[in-house]
Amino acid sequence: MILTKAQYDEIAQCLVSVPPTRQSLRKLKQRFPSQSQATLLSIFSQEYQKHIKRTHAKHHTSEAIESYYQRYLNGVGRNGAAPVLLELANEVDYAPSLMARIILERFLQEHEETPPSKSVINSMLRDPSQIPDGVLANQVYQCIVNDCCYGPLVDCIKHAIGHEHEVLLRDLLLEKSLSFLDEDQLRAKGYDKTPDFILQVPVAVEGHIIHWIESKASFGDECSHHAYLHDQFWSYWNSDDKGFEKKELDFCQGPPLDFGVIQLSRPDCFLLSPRNHELPYYQKE
């Protein structure tokens, strides 16, 4: 399904004043019943991540960290079973998982002889039972399971969805008897940046010769398209090679990009060409 820029802006504007919780997502679905749950969640997540990037620095000043830590200590001192960290994160408009990381790092700095390494912090966030303080472990757990945009649980879900769509795409290529190399095979050959699949024998799709295929299980807004072009797609091209991107969610119709993005007749696919086409960009339901 293609969203108009006005539809997308309406959804994005609705997200400005809501916390990143599953309750907010349910309200969003009630507000926009014609949009799929997956599409709303993807827009919700992407818009919130933009907000976090804009405000990240103010939450990591020494004054802010100390203020949050003292508020945490005061809160659990009054009632250790209350969701102190989760409520604090929502109050200051910061992702619960990221707030949990701040407080965990501050706690370990106070109670450990050496500063905690990033790997130790990540391990404790993935498994809060490793945290040496039971109250803090419970607080961190509450933040992780109630955060629908950040944290190890969200990372696992995103990885699983991405892997699922790659498997489905691989099965489709095998069904069509197409010869291809996948990411693991390409990395073994020394490629550092690779699409999901490179076709060993290019195929024609609606009059265009396709050399590679990339699957993205995310909403296609203008910001994400520019990021994918810059971080991935530009490095895939050799001269006039064209690529085929298969989208698993909806997308927003918008202004043309530097590289051509051509909508195909299938609603879940579009073509990326290194020539400068004056065309909009797209994605699927």
C-alpha positions as CSV (number, residue, x, y, z in Angstrom):
1,M,0.0,0.0,0.0
2,I,1.3,3.5,-0.9
3,L,0.7,6.2,1.7
4,T,0.4,9.8,0.5
5,K,2.7,12.4,2.1
6,A,-0.3,13.9,3.8
7,Q,-1.3,10.5,5.3
8,Y,2.2,9.9,6.5
9,D,2.5,13.3,8.1
10,E,-0.8,12.8,9.9
11,I,0.4,9.6,11.5
12,A,3.8,11.1,12.3
13,Q,2.2,14.2,13.9
14,C,0.0,11.9,16.0
15,L,3.2,10.3,17.4
16,V,4.7,13.5,18.7
17,S,3.0,13.5,22.1
18,V,2.8,9.8,22.9
19,P,5.3,7.6,24.8
20,P,6.9,4.5,23.1
21,T,4.6,2.0,24.7
22,R,2.3,-0.8,23.4
23,Q,-0.6,1.0,24.8
24,S,0.2,4.0,22.6
25,L,0.4,1.6,19.6
26,R,-3.0,0.3,20.3
27,K,-4.4,3.8,20.4
28,L,-2.7,4.5,17.1
29,K,-4.3,1.5,15.5
30,Q,-7.7,2.8,16.7
31,R,-7.0,6.2,15.2
32,F,-5.9,4.8,11.9
33,P,-7.8,1.5,11.4
34,S,-7.1,1.3,7.7
35,Q,-3.4,0.9,8.3
36,S,-1.8,-2.4,9.2
37,Q,-0.4,-3.0,12.6
38,A,3.0,-3.8,11.2
39,T,3.1,-0.5,9.2
40,L,2.0,1.6,12.2
41,L,4.6,-0.1,14.4
42,S,7.4,0.5,11.8
43,I,6.4,4.2,11.4
44,F,6.1,4.5,15.2
45,S,9.6,3.0,15.7
46,Q,11.3,5.1,13.0
47,E,9.8,8.4,14.1
48,Y,10.6,7.7,17.8
49,Q,14.2,6.8,16.9
50,K,14.5,10.2,15.1
51,H,13.3,11.9,18.2
52,I,15.8,10.0,20.4
53,K,18.7,10.9,18.1
54,R,17.7,14.6,18.4
55,T,17.5,14.5,22.2
56,H,20.1,11.9,23.1
57,A,22.8,14.3,24.2
58,K,20.7,16.1,26.9
59,H,20.1,12.8,28.7
60,H,23.8,12.0,28.9
61,T,25.1,15.0,30.6
62,S,26.7,14.3,34.0
63,E,24.0,16.5,35.6
64,A,21.2,14.6,33.9
65,I,22.6,11.2,34.8
66,E,23.1,12.1,38.4
67,S,19.6,13.5,38.6
68,Y,18.1,10.4,37.1
69,Y,20.1,8.1,39.4
70,Q,19.0,10.0,42.5
71,R,15.4,9.9,41.4
72,Y,15.7,6.2,40.9
73,L,17.2,5.7,44.3
74,N,14.5,7.8,46.0
75,G,11.8,6.0,44.1
76,V,12.9,2.4,44.9
77,G,13.5,3.5,48.4
78,R,9.9,4.4,48.8
79,N,8.6,1.3,46.8
80,G,11.0,-1.1,45.2
81,A,8.2,-3.0,43.4
82,A,6.9,0.1,41.6
83,P,8.0,0.6,38.0
84,V,10.2,3.5,39.0
85,L,12.6,3.4,36.0
86,L,9.8,2.9,33.5
87,E,7.8,5.8,34.8
88,L,10.9,8.0,34.9
89,A,11.7,7.2,31.3
90,N,8.2,8.1,30.2
91,E,8.2,11.3,32.2
92,V,11.5,12.6,30.6
93,D,10.5,11.2,27.2
94,Y,13.4,8.8,26.8
95,A,13.3,5.2,25.7
96,P,12.9,2.9,28.7
97,S,15.7,0.5,27.6
98,L,18.1,3.4,27.2
99,M,17.2,4.8,30.6
100,A,17.8,1.4,32.1
101,R,21.3,1.4,30.5
102,I,22.1,4.8,32.0
103,I,21.0,3.8,35.5
104,L,22.7,0.4,35.3
105,E,26.0,1.9,34.2
106,R,25.8,4.5,37.0
107,F,25.0,1.7,39.5
108,L,28.0,-0.4,38.4
109,Q,30.3,2.6,38.5
110,E,29.4,3.1,42.2
111,H,29.6,-0.5,43.2
112,E,32.3,-2.0,41.1
113,E,36.1,-1.4,41.4
114,T,36.6,-0.9,37.7
115,P,34.3,0.8,35.1
116,P,31.9,-1.7,33.5
117,S,32.7,-2.6,29.9
118,K,30.2,-2.3,27.1
119,S,30.0,-6.1,26.7
120,V,29.2,-6.5,30.4
121,I,26.4,-3.9,30.2
122,N,24.9,-5.5,27.1
123,S,25.0,-8.9,28.7
124,M,23.2,-7.7,31.8
125,L,20.6,-5.9,29.6
126,R,20.0,-9.1,27.7
127,D,19.7,-11.1,30.9
128,P,18.8,-8.9,33.9
129,S,19.3,-11.8,36.3
130,Q,23.1,-11.1,36.0
131,I,22.6,-7.7,37.7
132,P,23.9,-8.0,41.2
133,D,21.1,-6.0,42.7
134,G,17.7,-7.7,42.6
135,V,15.6,-4.5,42.7
136,L,17.6,-2.9,39.9
137,A,17.3,-6.2,37.9
138,N,13.5,-6.1,38.2
139,Q,13.5,-2.4,37.2
140,V,15.6,-3.1,34.1
141,Y,13.5,-6.1,33.2
142,Q,10.3,-3.9,33.3
143,C,12.0,-1.3,31.0
144,I,13.1,-4.0,28.5
145,V,9.8,-5.7,28.1
146,N,7.8,-2.5,27.9
147,D,10.0,-0.8,25.3
148,C,8.7,-1.4,21.7
149,C,11.4,0.6,20.0
150,Y,14.8,-0.1,21.7
151,G,16.5,-2.8,23.7
152,P,17.6,-6.4,23.3
153,L,14.1,-7.8,23.0
154,V,13.3,-5.4,20.1
155,D,16.7,-6.2,18.5
156,C,15.9,-10.0,18.6
157,I,12.4,-9.4,17.0
158,K,13.9,-7.2,14.2
159,H,16.6,-9.8,13.5
160,A,14.0,-12.6,13.4
161,I,11.7,-10.7,11.0
162,G,14.6,-9.8,8.7
163,H,15.8,-13.4,8.7
164,E,12.3,-14.7,8.0
165,H,11.9,-12.5,4.9
166,E,15.4,-13.4,3.6
167,V,14.4,-17.1,3.9
168,L,11.1,-16.5,2.1
169,L,13.0,-14.6,-0.7
170,R,15.5,-17.4,-1.0
171,D,12.7,-20.0,-1.3
172,L,11.1,-17.8,-4.0
173,L,14.4,-17.6,-6.0
174,L,14.9,-21.4,-5.7
175,E,11.3,-22.0,-6.8
176,K,12.0,-19.9,-9.9
177,S,15.2,-21.8,-10.5
178,L,17.3,-18.6,-10.4
179,S,21.1,-18.9,-9.8
180,F,22.3,-16.6,-7.0
181,L,24.8,-15.9,-4.3
182,D,23.7,-15.0,-0.8
183,E,25.3,-12.7,1.8
184,D,27.4,-15.5,3.4
185,Q,28.8,-16.7,0.1
186,L,29.6,-13.1,-1.0
187,R,31.4,-12.4,2.3
188,A,33.4,-15.6,1.9
189,K,34.5,-14.1,-1.5
190,G,35.7,-11.0,0.3
191,Y,32.8,-8.6,-0.2
192,D,32.3,-6.2,2.8
193,K,29.0,-4.7,1.8
194,T,26.5,-7.0,0.1
195,P,22.9,-7.1,-0.9
196,D,20.8,-10.1,0.3
197,F,21.3,-11.8,-3.1
198,I,23.3,-11.3,-6.3
199,L,21.9,-13.0,-9.3
200,Q,24.6,-14.9,-11.1
201,V,22.5,-14.7,-14.3
202,P,20.7,-11.3,-14.4
203,V,16.9,-11.4,-15.1
204,A,14.5,-9.1,-16.8
205,V,11.7,-7.6,-14.8
206,E,9.2,-5.4,-16.7
207,G,11.9,-4.5,-19.2
208,H,14.7,-3.8,-16.7
209,I,17.7,-6.0,-16.2
210,I,18.1,-7.0,-12.5
211,H,21.5,-7.8,-11.0
212,W,20.8,-8.0,-7.2
213,I,18.0,-8.1,-4.7
214,E,17.6,-6.6,-1.3
215,S,14.7,-7.2,1.2
216,K,13.8,-4.6,3.8
217,A,11.2,-5.4,6.4
218,S,10.6,-1.7,7.3
219,F,8.5,1.3,6.3
220,G,9.9,3.3,3.5
221,D,9.9,7.0,4.4
222,E,12.2,9.5,2.7
223,C,14.8,9.5,5.6
224,S,15.2,5.7,5.5
225,H,15.5,5.6,1.7
226,H,18.3,8.2,1.8
227,A,20.0,6.2,4.5
228,Y,19.8,2.9,2.7
229,L,21.1,4.6,-0.5
230,H,24.0,6.1,1.3
231,D,24.9,3.3,3.6
232,Q,24.2,0.3,1.3
233,F,22.8,0.6,-2.2
234,W,25.4,2.9,-3.7
235,S,28.1,0.4,-2.9
236,Y,26.2,-2.4,-4.8
237,W,26.4,-0.7,-8.2
238,N,28.8,-1.4,-11.0
239,S,28.3,1.1,-13.9
240,D,24.6,0.7,-14.9
241,D,23.8,-2.3,-12.7
242,K,20.2,-2.1,-11.4
243,G,18.9,-3.6,-8.2
244,F,15.6,-4.8,-7.1
245,E,14.4,-4.0,-3.6
246,K,11.5,-6.0,-2.1
247,K,9.7,-4.2,0.8
248,E,7.7,-6.1,3.4
249,L,5.7,-3.1,4.8
250,D,4.0,0.1,3.4
251,F,5.8,3.2,2.1
252,C,5.3,6.9,1.6
253,Q,5.1,8.5,-1.8
254,G,7.4,11.5,-1.9
255,P,10.0,13.5,-3.8
256,P,12.5,11.9,-6.2
257,L,15.8,10.7,-4.9
258,D,19.3,11.2,-6.4
259,F,19.2,7.7,-7.8
260,G,16.1,6.5,-9.7
261,V,13.5,4.5,-7.8
262,I,11.0,3.0,-10.2
263,Q,7.6,1.6,-9.0
264,L,6.9,-1.8,-10.5
265,S,3.5,-3.3,-11.1
266,R,3.9,-5.5,-8.0
267,P,2.9,-3.4,-5.0
268,D,5.7,-4.8,-2.8
269,C,8.6,-4.1,-5.1
270,F,10.5,-1.2,-6.7
271,L,13.6,-0.9,-8.8
272,L,16.7,1.1,-8.0
273,S,18.7,2.4,-11.0
274,P,21.9,4.4,-11.0
275,R,20.5,6.8,-13.6
276,N,18.7,9.9,-12.4
277,H,15.1,9.2,-12.9
278,E,12.6,11.9,-11.8
279,L,10.4,9.4,-10.1
280,P,8.9,8.9,-6.6
281,Y,9.8,6.1,-4.3
282,Y,7.8,3.3,-2.8
283,Q,7.2,0.1,-0.6
284,K,4.4,-2.6,0.3
285,E,1.9,-4.0,2.8
